[in-house]
Amino acid sequence: MIRIILFTFLTCTLIALHAAIFTVTNTNATGAGSLAQAVDDARFTGTLDTIVFDIPGPAPHTITSGSIFFYSSTYVDGDSQPANGYTGAGKKIIFSSSGVDPNGFGFFTDRCTVKNILFENWDNSVVTFSGASYHTFEGNAFIGRAASGGFSILGYACDSCIIKDNLFNKEEVGGPCLGFSPSYHVLFTASKNMEFTGNEMCVFNNTQAFRLTDIDSSTIQGNILGGNPDDCSTLNQTGISFNDTSTNNVIGGILPGEANT
């Protein structure tokens, strides 16, 4: 019994020692100090790693890049970037398409967190979750799509992921609607135990806010689907749609902040 406990303790300790912090120090697409390099380095530790930003000069900083794929559990927060004199309300880290790849971030692992990043000018699926579970995607923003069509967030076979407090077609909470017209802002298929809460969306030009197919035991609450809370003039398309085989979902509610408006 003592040997088992000691072995378990040593195993957990060794795993914890491998967790690392990787720092992004420039806006280069690749190479040392780049976001792409930090994500690539994190995949080899075998545990949850953290990526922080420390790019010199006043924010915001734009990283113009091709697609970046996550293959290991990683925590990324754009707010870790020092302001360095920046006093604006916008995101301090902008992830912009180089025009080479149509897709932005892709997640092919479990337990990633991405927060407080502005995604701009991506053509197809800006963020993709494939067979992934226990992700948190919170406080991010999407603007400036280079072409109509595609998806802001696309997910398939996901379990227990949180899509929370993100902005679609706008840079700031309560801010004006900006040009950005995917086919769907959020499209998930064959997923369960999902949370879609507190997202603010401008919906126009044939865009649907949520398209959820074969979704089970999920919550959709507190989302603003027509621009600003007091302006639903842009909501001329579908807000939230399900297919017939989606079951046991909670949409809206009676408590303050639970309604989708």
Secondary structure in CASP SS format (residue, H / E / C, confidence):
PFRMAT SS
TARGET T0000
AUTHOR 0000-0000-0000
METHOD secondary structure of the structure
MODEL  1
M C 1.00
I H 1.00
R H 1.00
I H 1.00
I H 1.00
L H 1.00
F H 1.00
T H 1.00
F H 1.00
L H 1.00
T H 1.00
C H 1.00
T H 1.00
L H 1.00
I H 1.00
A H 1.00
L H 1.00
H H 1.00
A C 1.00
A C 1.00
I E 1.00
F E 1.00
T E 1.00
V E 1.00
T C 1.00
N C 1.00
T C 1.00
N C 1.00
A C 1.00
T C 1.00
G C 1.00
A C 1.00
G C 1.00
S C 1.00
L H 1.00
A H 1.00
Q H 1.00
A H 1.00
V H 1.00
D H 1.00
D H 1.00
A H 1.00
R C 1.00
F C 1.00
T C 1.00
G C 1.00
T C 1.00
L C 1.00
D E 1.00
T E 1.00
I E 1.00
V E 1.00
F E 1.00
D C 1.00
I C 1.00
P C 1.00
G C 1.00
P C 1.00
A C 1.00
P C 1.00
H E 1.00
T E 1.00
I E 1.00
T E 1.00
S E 1.00
G C 1.00
S C 1.00
I E 1.00
F E 1.00
F E 1.00
Y C 1.00
S C 1.00
S C 1.00
T E 1.00
Y E 1.00
V E 1.00
D E 1.00
G H 1.00
D H 1.00
S H 1.00
Q C 1.00
P C 1.00
A C 1.00
N C 1.00
G C 1.00
Y C 1.00
T C 1.00
G C 1.00
A C 1.00
G C 1.00
K C 1.00
K C 1.00
I E 1.00
I E 1.00
F E 1.00
S E 1.00
S E 1.00
S C 1.00
G C 1.00
V C 1.00
D C 1.00
P C 1.00
N C 1.00
G C 1.00
F E 1.00
G E 1.00
F E 1.00
F C 1.00
T C 1.00
D C 1.00
R C 1.00
C C 1.00
T E 1.00
V E 1.00
K E 1.00
N C 1.00
I C 1.00
L E 1.00
F E 1.00
E E 1.00
N C 1.00
W C 1.00
D C 1.00
N C 1.00
S E 1.00
V E 1.00
V E 1.00
T E 1.00
F E 1.00
S E 1.00
G C 1.00
A C 1.00
S E 1.00
Y C 1.00
H C 1.00
T E 1.00
F E 1.00
E E 1.00
G C 1.00
N C 1.00
A E 1.00
F E 1.00
I E 1.00
G C 1.00
R C 1.00
A C 1.00
A C 1.00
S C 1.00
G C 1.00
G C 1.00
F E 1.00
S E 1.00
I E 1.00
L E 1.00
G E 1.00
Y E 1.00
A C 1.00
C C 1.00
D E 1.00
S C 1.00
C C 1.00
I E 1.00
I E 1.00
K E 1.00
D C 1.00
N C 1.00
L E 1.00
F E 1.00
N C 1.00
K C 1.00
E C 1.00
E C 1.00
V C 1.00
G C 1.00
G C 1.00
P C 1.00
C C 1.00
L C 1.00
G C 1.00
F C 1.00
S C 1.00
P C 1.00
S C 1.00
Y E 1.00
H E 1.00
V E 1.00
L E 1.00
F E 1.00
T E 1.00
A E 1.00
S E 1.00
K E 1.00
N C 1.00
M C 1.00
E E 1.00
F E 1.00
T E 1.00
G C 1.00
N C 1.00
E E 1.00
M E 1.00
C C 1.00
V C 1.00
F C 1.00
N C 1.00
N C 1.00
T C 1.00
Q E 1.00
A E 1.00
F E 1.00
R E 1.00
L E 1.00
T E 1.00
D E 1.00
I E 1.00
D E 1.00
S C 1.00
S C 1.00
T E 1.00
I E 1.00
Q E 1.00
G C 1.00
N C 1.00
I E 1.00
L C 1.00
G C 1.00
G C 1.00
N E 1.00
P C 1.00
D C 1.00
D E 1.00
C C 1.00
S C 1.00
T C 1.00
L C 1.00
N C 1.00
Q C 1.00
T C 1.00
G C 1.00
I E 1.00
S E 1.00
F E 1.00
N C 1.00
D C 1.00
T C 1.00
S C 1.00
T E 1.00
N C 1.00
N C 1.00
V E 1.00
I E 1.00
G C 1.00
G C 1.00
I C 1.00
L C 1.00
P C 1.00
G C 1.00
E C 1.00
A C 1.00
N C 1.00
T C 1.00
END
